[in-house]
Amino acid sequence: MIMGVIVPLLVLVALVALSIVMGRAPVFIALMAAVPMLAAVFSSFLITALVALVSVAAGALLAFVTSDEGTDASLLPLSALAVLAILAIIAARVRAGAPTAAEVPAERPFSPSLSAASMVDTDEMTGLLDRRGAIRALGARNEDSDRVVGFLDCDLFKNVNDEYGTEVGDEFLQAIAGRLRHSMPAHDTVARWDGDEFLVAMSANAASAKPAFERVVGSISAHPVRTTAGSIPASISVGAAVWSTGEDLEDVIARAGRALYSAKSAGRGLVVLDEGIEIEPEVQT
């Protein structure tokens, strides 16, 4: 940052000095256009704007001091200096608004250590459990308390496939799967259910489930997904249901599916939670 200020200003001082010594003001006024450009490359937006203003002011002062050489001769390079200074400010502003490689984290695909037995229930593309693996992991009925099942669906994923092709679409899903797995505790179940739809079963209750899913949505949507076709914005919708003790898996999956439909219908990037049903205890006869 400091070099981004010192170097342009040193160049500016050198050009002014050379102009005074050599007496060719129009040439050196034109060369001053390089000063704000240097600042735009190496400095922040505000510093670039400051350097650009100083450069234009120095050029105008130089033109005035050396006006005996002819005002018309200095007018064109001075105008060019002003235009290029404005362009440098615009370039610095655009550069400031674009995330750098350091700001956008590299994708971390999920790479589990798989045995021959576990590969049967693993989705080949993402490395997550597949639908059958998720069903086996969860069991047919909830025998424990405080569990929530959710479906996470990639918003506008069809547009990704249509615009960039299925290979980039696969890269996108792999990145989403990696972000999802890394955002969840290891003991929670994460699976690719179907296409761009993922299933998550977490240890949570009705009060903590929605904030937990909102954090997952935030972590996935925080940065665009980096693919071979460029960066693609990520957004997911979540439909979840509290899995009541004694409730069958197929019932909670149906309720989570309806909650997902509600989330997709209401907009993008939303979380809808079905807080559950009461299971009547079996009456002994």
C-alpha positions as CSV (number, residue, x, y, z in Angstrom):
1,M,0.0,0.0,0.0
2,I,2.8,2.5,0.9
3,M,4.7,1.7,-2.3
4,G,1.5,2.3,-4.2
5,V,1.6,5.9,-2.9
6,I,5.4,6.6,-2.9
7,V,6.2,5.2,-6.4
8,P,3.5,7.2,-8.3
9,L,4.4,10.4,-6.4
10,L,8.1,10.0,-7.1
11,V,7.3,9.5,-10.8
12,L,5.2,12.6,-10.7
13,V,8.0,14.7,-9.1
14,A,10.5,13.3,-11.5
15,L,8.4,14.3,-14.5
16,V,7.8,17.8,-13.2
17,A,11.5,18.3,-12.6
18,L,12.4,17.0,-16.0
19,S,9.9,19.2,-17.6
20,I,11.3,22.3,-15.8
21,V,14.9,21.4,-16.7
22,M,14.3,20.3,-20.3
23,G,11.5,22.8,-21.1
24,R,9.1,20.5,-22.9
25,A,6.0,20.8,-20.8
26,P,3.4,19.2,-23.2
27,V,5.5,16.0,-23.4
28,F,5.8,15.6,-19.7
29,I,2.2,16.5,-19.0
30,A,1.2,13.6,-21.3
31,L,3.6,11.3,-19.5
32,M,2.0,12.2,-16.2
33,A,-1.0,10.1,-17.2
34,A,1.0,7.0,-16.1
35,V,1.0,8.3,-12.5
36,P,-2.7,7.6,-11.7
37,M,-2.5,4.4,-13.7
38,L,0.3,3.2,-11.4
39,A,-1.8,4.1,-8.4
40,A,-4.8,2.2,-9.8
41,V,-2.7,-0.9,-10.0
42,F,-1.0,-0.8,-6.6
43,S,-3.2,1.3,-4.4
44,S,-6.7,1.6,-3.0
45,F,-9.6,3.5,-4.6
46,L,-9.2,6.5,-2.3
47,I,-5.4,6.8,-2.7
48,T,-5.8,6.5,-6.5
49,A,-8.4,9.3,-6.5
50,L,-6.0,11.4,-4.5
51,V,-3.0,10.7,-6.7
52,A,-5.1,11.4,-9.8
53,L,-6.2,14.8,-8.5
54,V,-2.6,15.7,-7.6
55,S,-1.4,14.6,-11.0
56,V,-4.0,16.8,-12.8
57,A,-3.3,19.7,-10.5
58,A,0.4,19.3,-11.2
59,G,-0.2,19.1,-14.9
60,A,-2.3,22.3,-14.9
61,L,0.2,24.1,-12.8
62,L,3.0,23.1,-15.1
63,A,1.0,24.2,-18.1
64,F,0.4,27.6,-16.5
65,V,4.0,28.1,-15.4
66,T,5.3,27.2,-18.9
67,S,2.6,29.1,-20.7
68,D,5.1,30.9,-22.8
69,E,5.5,27.7,-24.8
70,G,2.0,28.1,-26.0
71,T,-1.2,27.3,-24.2
72,D,-2.6,25.4,-27.1
73,A,0.4,23.0,-27.1
74,S,-0.3,22.0,-23.4
75,L,-4.1,21.9,-23.7
76,L,-4.3,18.5,-25.5
77,P,-2.0,16.6,-23.2
78,L,-3.6,18.2,-20.2
79,S,-7.0,17.1,-21.4
80,A,-5.7,13.6,-22.0
81,L,-4.2,13.5,-18.5
82,A,-7.6,14.5,-17.0
83,V,-9.4,11.8,-19.0
84,L,-6.9,9.1,-18.1
85,A,-7.0,10.1,-14.4
86,I,-10.8,9.6,-14.4
87,L,-10.3,6.2,-16.1
88,A,-7.8,5.3,-13.4
89,I,-10.2,6.2,-10.6
90,I,-12.9,4.1,-12.3
91,A,-10.5,1.2,-12.7
92,A,-9.5,1.4,-9.0
93,R,-13.2,1.4,-8.0
94,V,-14.0,-1.7,-10.0
95,R,-10.9,-3.4,-8.7
96,A,-11.9,-2.6,-5.1
97,G,-15.3,-4.2,-5.6
98,A,-14.0,-7.4,-7.1
99,P,-13.1,-10.2,-4.6
100,T,-9.5,-11.3,-4.8
101,A,-8.2,-14.9,-4.8
102,A,-7.3,-14.5,-1.2
103,E,-10.9,-13.4,-0.3
104,V,-12.6,-16.2,-2.2
105,P,-11.5,-19.5,-0.5
106,A,-10.5,-22.4,-2.7
107,E,-13.1,-25.1,-2.9
108,R,-12.5,-28.1,-0.7
109,P,-14.2,-31.1,-2.2
110,F,-15.3,-33.8,0.3
111,S,-12.9,-36.7,0.0
112,P,-13.9,-39.5,2.4
113,S,-11.7,-42.5,3.1
114,L,-13.9,-45.3,1.6
115,S,-13.8,-49.0,2.2
116,A,-15.1,-51.4,-0.4
117,A,-18.2,-51.9,1.6
118,S,-19.0,-48.2,2.1
119,M,-18.5,-47.4,-1.6
120,V,-21.7,-49.2,-2.3
121,D,-23.7,-46.5,-0.5
122,T,-21.6,-43.5,-1.7
123,D,-22.4,-41.1,-4.4
124,E,-19.6,-41.3,-6.9
125,M,-19.5,-37.7,-8.0
126,T,-19.7,-35.9,-4.6
127,G,-18.3,-38.5,-2.2
128,L,-21.3,-38.1,0.0
129,L,-23.7,-40.9,1.0
130,D,-26.3,-41.6,-1.7
131,R,-30.0,-42.0,-1.1
132,R,-29.7,-45.7,-0.1
133,G,-26.8,-44.9,2.2
134,A,-28.7,-42.2,3.9
135,I,-31.7,-44.4,4.5
136,R,-29.5,-47.1,6.0
137,A,-27.7,-44.6,8.2
138,L,-30.9,-43.1,9.5
139,G,-33.0,-46.2,10.0
140,A,-36.7,-46.7,9.4
141,R,-37.8,-44.9,12.6
142,N,-36.5,-42.3,15.0
143,E,-35.8,-44.0,18.3
144,D,-33.9,-41.0,19.7
145,S,-35.0,-37.4,20.4
146,D,-33.8,-34.1,19.0
147,R,-33.3,-34.9,15.4
148,V,-34.2,-32.8,12.3
149,V,-34.2,-33.9,8.7
150,G,-33.8,-31.3,5.9
151,F,-33.6,-31.1,2.1
152,L,-31.3,-28.6,0.6
153,D,-31.9,-27.7,-3.0
154,C,-29.6,-25.5,-5.3
155,D,-31.5,-22.5,-6.6
156,L,-31.6,-22.0,-10.3
157,F,-29.2,-25.0,-10.9
158,K,-30.9,-25.7,-14.3
159,N,-29.6,-22.3,-15.5
160,V,-26.0,-23.4,-14.6
161,N,-26.4,-26.5,-16.7
162,D,-28.0,-24.7,-19.6
163,E,-25.5,-21.8,-19.6
164,Y,-22.3,-23.7,-18.9
165,G,-22.9,-27.3,-19.6
166,T,-23.3,-30.4,-17.5
167,E,-19.5,-30.8,-16.8
168,V,-19.4,-27.3,-15.1
169,G,-22.7,-28.3,-13.4
170,D,-21.0,-31.3,-11.9
171,E,-18.1,-29.1,-10.7
172,F,-20.7,-26.8,-9.1
173,L,-22.4,-29.7,-7.3
174,Q,-19.1,-31.1,-6.1
175,A,-18.2,-27.7,-4.6
176,I,-21.6,-27.4,-2.9
177,A,-21.3,-30.9,-1.5
178,G,-17.8,-30.0,-0.1
179,R,-19.1,-26.8,1.5
180,L,-22.1,-28.6,2.9
181,R,-20.0,-31.5,4.4
182,H,-17.4,-29.1,5.9
183,S,-20.1,-26.9,7.4
184,M,-21.7,-29.8,9.3
185,P,-20.5,-31.7,12.3
186,A,-19.0,-35.1,11.4
187,H,-21.7,-37.0,13.3
188,D,-24.5,-35.5,11.3
189,T,-25.7,-37.3,8.2
190,V,-25.1,-35.6,4.8
191,A,-26.2,-37.2,1.5
192,R,-26.8,-36.4,-2.1
193,W,-30.5,-37.3,-2.4
194,D,-31.3,-36.7,-6.0
195,G,-29.7,-34.4,-8.7
196,D,-29.0,-31.0,-7.1
197,E,-30.9,-32.0,-3.9
198,F,-29.1,-32.9,-0.7
199,L,-30.3,-34.4,2.6
200,V,-29.1,-33.5,6.0
201,A,-30.0,-35.1,9.3
202,M,-28.7,-33.2,12.3
203,S,-28.9,-33.5,16.0
204,A,-31.1,-30.5,16.9
205,N,-34.5,-29.5,18.2
206,A,-37.2,-27.1,16.8
207,A,-35.6,-24.1,18.5
208,S,-32.1,-24.7,17.2
209,A,-32.7,-26.3,13.8
210,K,-33.7,-23.2,11.8
211,P,-30.7,-21.1,13.0
212,A,-28.4,-24.0,12.3
213,F,-29.7,-24.4,8.7
214,E,-29.5,-20.6,8.2
215,R,-25.8,-20.8,9.1
216,V,-25.4,-23.5,6.5
217,V,-27.2,-21.5,3.9
218,G,-24.9,-18.5,4.7
219,S,-21.7,-20.5,4.6
220,I,-22.6,-22.0,1.2
221,S,-23.8,-18.7,-0.3
222,A,-21.1,-16.5,1.1
223,H,-18.8,-16.8,-2.0
224,P,-19.4,-17.7,-5.7
225,V,-18.4,-21.2,-6.6
226,R,-15.1,-21.3,-8.6
227,T,-15.4,-23.5,-11.7
228,T,-13.4,-23.9,-14.9
229,A,-16.0,-21.6,-16.5
230,G,-15.5,-18.9,-13.9
231,S,-17.2,-18.0,-10.6
232,I,-20.9,-18.8,-10.3
233,P,-23.1,-17.4,-7.5
234,A,-24.4,-20.1,-5.1
235,S,-27.8,-20.1,-3.4
236,I,-29.7,-22.9,-1.7
237,S,-33.2,-23.3,-0.3
238,V,-34.0,-25.5,2.7
239,G,-37.0,-27.4,3.7
240,A,-36.7,-29.2,7.0
241,A,-38.9,-31.1,9.5
242,V,-38.4,-32.1,13.1
243,W,-38.2,-35.9,13.3
244,S,-40.4,-36.8,16.3
245,T,-39.5,-39.7,18.4
246,G,-41.3,-42.8,17.1
247,E,-42.0,-41.2,13.7
248,D,-41.2,-43.2,10.5
249,L,-38.4,-41.9,8.2
250,E,-40.7,-41.8,5.2
251,D,-43.1,-39.6,7.0
252,V,-40.5,-37.0,8.1
253,I,-39.0,-37.1,4.6
254,A,-42.5,-36.3,3.1
255,R,-42.9,-33.4,5.5
256,A,-39.4,-32.0,4.8
257,G,-40.2,-32.3,1.1
258,R,-43.3,-30.2,1.5
259,A,-41.4,-27.7,3.5
260,L,-38.8,-27.4,0.7
261,Y,-41.6,-26.8,-1.8
262,S,-42.8,-24.0,0.4
263,A,-39.3,-22.5,0.6
264,K,-38.8,-22.6,-3.2
265,S,-42.2,-21.1,-3.7
266,A,-41.5,-18.2,-1.4
267,G,-38.2,-17.2,-3.0
268,R,-34.6,-18.2,-2.9
269,G,-32.1,-18.8,-0.1
270,L,-34.9,-19.4,2.5
271,V,-35.3,-21.9,5.3
272,V,-38.8,-23.4,6.1
273,L,-39.1,-25.7,9.1
274,D,-42.0,-28.0,9.9
275,E,-41.8,-28.3,13.7
276,G,-43.2,-31.7,13.9
277,I,-46.1,-33.9,14.9
278,E,-47.0,-35.5,18.1
279,I,-46.8,-39.3,18.1
280,E,-49.5,-40.9,20.2
281,P,-48.1,-43.6,22.5
282,E,-49.3,-47.1,21.7
283,V,-52.0,-48.3,24.0
284,Q,-51.4,-51.6,25.6
285,T,-54.4,-54.0,25.4
